[in-house]
Amino acid sequence: MVLGGLLSYGVQGSPLLYTDYLTALEAPVSDALQQYVLGGADTERVMNILLKQGERVTPETSDVFLDNVNFLLSQASYSSYQPTLRQLNIQTLLLNGEAAKGVAEIAALPPQEQEAYRLLWVVGLMQLNQTSQAITTFNQMPPEAYQENPTPALNVAQDMVVNYGVSSQALHLPGGGDEALAQQLADFYEHNGLYAKSLSEQTRRLSMLPTLPEQQAYRWSLVGFAREHDLVKDERALMEEYLKVAVTEPSRVIADEGVVNEYSHLLVHYYFDTRNHSERSQWSDGLLEAQRRFGKTNPKTQQAYLENRLYRYDEGRPTFFYSDVVSLATLTQQRSAITSVFTPSLPSATQQKLLAGYFSIPAEPDETSFALAGDYAALVEECDTTLPMTVRALKGHQLTQDKQYAQAQKCFSSVVWAQTELPERMISPLQQEQHQVEYVTMKEKGDEAAMVAIAESGSADMRLDTAMFAVNAQPMSSARLSYLAGLEASLALTSEQQGVVDAQIDERLRQSGQVALLVPRLKQTPERHALELAYWSISQDETEAAVDYLLMRLAQPTPLTLADDIRIVRYLDSVYPSLSQEVQQQVRQVSNDGVQTMVQLRTDEATLGSAFDVEASDTMVAVQQALATYNQLKAKLSSAPVANASAQLWLLGQLEGRFGQFLTLQAAQAPEALKPVLREQASQREVQAQRYVRQVVAQKVEGVMDVRVLDAVLLMGEW
């Protein structure tokens, strides 16, 4: 009950005898006060004594006190104290539990006097359980009444809330009274350990603050209060409200940046902890908006915002999650943020986004960056300057392997090797590959000058290829041959490579029939081209030169082909008689089976003219001697290398013919009985000779000079 505190003021008057007055002030409640009045005591001192008794009145002494009050009300000399006495009367009635009488007393007063009793009236109504009327009466308190002495009103309101269960929100006091009441109730509840109720009243007071910044500052203190007293749900709700209110205005953030960072972190980690799934539906991404706004001007806050976003979306990882990863990595210049989420199983576009972010961050090259550059290169179709330089280099390598040289050149063309993140062991091979790609690209374009410029610092194979390209690039002329000779020098070709190039030049000249340009070149290295020079000399009927070149070739250890062997042997056989003794001697010294056989056949041929010069007088003896010679020569001519086949067959034909002629002559001289036999044998020899001649003609080889074939043809013309 708050009745004792409703009256705490005194009255003014003339003093009573001081010693008696002091004694009376401290005396218990009794009807002695009435004796003071009857004894003519000073009214002021009597009233002060009464008021002192009012401070000590109890239910046991209230009847005596009430009797004293009514006694004074009946005294005319106390008419000026009527308001105070009536209030004491009503207050005491209420203290005695006679609320109905007290309320009736107040209601009976004139309206202009009732205001002084409003709080007592409210108390009485509450005792009578007339709560609604009590609330209405309380809420009608004039501002001046409250402002004059707010404490009693606040105490009555507290009593209504605490002891009678009236909602504090139902009570209204003028002039800031509502806020004061909320604070008083909050203090009361906190003092009594009712922290949730205290926080509720403090939160109610929050809405009464005039400006959002004031509310936010107070809300921050409430978060601290809730945290201190383990009011977890309330703490979380207040933090969420703080973050929501912070962004109610588009032009500013109504909050402390440090507080925003703290609350954002705590809330996102609460809702998206892997152990907490049940309450995620209550989350709103708008709770991070304040942090996002602050992050526009503060990199540290931006980092915190991105980290919160990543934590929030880590489980589902939508597409924009990876954009946030790149933003965080770029902001912190930490590639590890990207490598921690990168995996080849991600969609191609997402991988490219991550890798583009990865390589936009400066860092020392390592095996990871090298591997990721390879992954990145495999994802893109072609190069442009937006790709990291390392990726361009590796993409160029991949395209080179696929023989897409034009695209590879596009990749390599903008690579500055010192700025790549490639291991040292990779740079040199890739640089060589770059040169190769540039070279091939220029080759495809037919840009000979560019090819030469690249090849001069390229590999030996590239230099050779450049020279070979130049050989085939344009028609041959004296000027072109001079240019090619200078090119061989500028490309620093090895002697072996020069031989390859020269051979190709010669071949082009052969194919184009430019003999006038070819032969002088061949004569520069006659040993290498001896056979070709010999054939050319043969075609020009330059027998001496032809034989010299043939002897030069026959002196070389490299075996001849069968075709060349035939051509050489038959040519030498054809011109042998026209050669000088010295040259014939050189021919005889050649270490070649065909040539040696040719020389031997020439010797055998010389003996055929006298082979059947038999001097015996007896025909049978002469025939027997000739037959022995025939058999001996035929056996000798029975085998020879292929190259000597035409000469061999020719000589066999000559042998048969001469033997037949011999038999014909012997038949003319022979006895009659022997003539038919000899003539038959002579005829057979003639037939066989013609058969050999035809075989000689069959030995003809196109383009091969063969006097034996020529002789056989002429002989056949005589038949």
Secondary structure, 3 states (H helix, E strand, C coil): CCHHHCCCCCCCCCCCCHHHHHHHHHCCCCCHHHHHHHCCCCHHHHHHHHHHHHHHCCCCCHHHHHHHHHHHHCCHHHHHHHHHHHHHHHHHHHHCCCHHHHHHHHHHCCHHHHHHHHHHHHHHHHHCCCHHHHHHHHHCCCHHHHHHCHHHHHHHHHHHHHHHCCCHHHCCCCCCHHHHHHHHHHHHHHHCCCHHHHHHHHHHHHCCCCCHHHHHHHHHHHHHHHHHCCCHHHHHHHHHHHHHHHCCCCCCCCCCHHHHHHHHHHHHHHHCCCCCCCCHHHCCHHHHHHHHHHHCCCHHHHHHHHHHHHHHHCCCCCHHHHHHHHHHHHHHCCCHHHHCCCCCCCCHHHHHHHHHHHHCCCCCCCHHHHHHHHHHHHHCCCCCCCCCHHHHHHHHHHHHHCCCHHHHHHHHCCCCHHHCCCCHHHHHHHHHHHHHHHHHHHHHHCCHHHHHHHHCCCCHHHHHHHHHHHHHHCCCCHHHHHHHHHHHHHCCCCHHHHHHHHHHHHHHHHHCCCHHHHHHHHHHCCCCCHHHHHHHHHHCCCHHHHHHHHHHHHCCCCCCCHHHHHHHHHHHHHHHHHCCHHHHHHHHCCCCHHHHHHHHHHHHHHHHCCCCCCCCCCHHHHHHHHHHHHHHHHHHCCCCCHHHHHHHHHHHHHHHHHHHHHHHHHHHHCCCCCHHHHHHHHHHHHHHHHHHHHHHHHCCCCCCCCHHHHHHHHHHHCC
